[in-house]
């Protein structure tokens, strides 16, 4: 099973890369599959690649559900 999770873009880097934060963990990912990404955007993250942007409220709901399942 594959899982894609919402992550917040915290920094834009060179060469279509960005730094994201997921529950305090930061990771450098590729944003090459997206047209425009800005700091503060939420993206759906799967194996190091941002697949799509997601609304901030939807991202928060999804993260809350994942946290609940993890308990």
Secondary structure, DSSP 4 states (H G I P E B T S, - for coil): ----EEEEEEEEETTTEEEEEETTEEEEEE-TTSS---TT-EEEEETTEEEEEE-HHHHHHHHHHHHHHH-
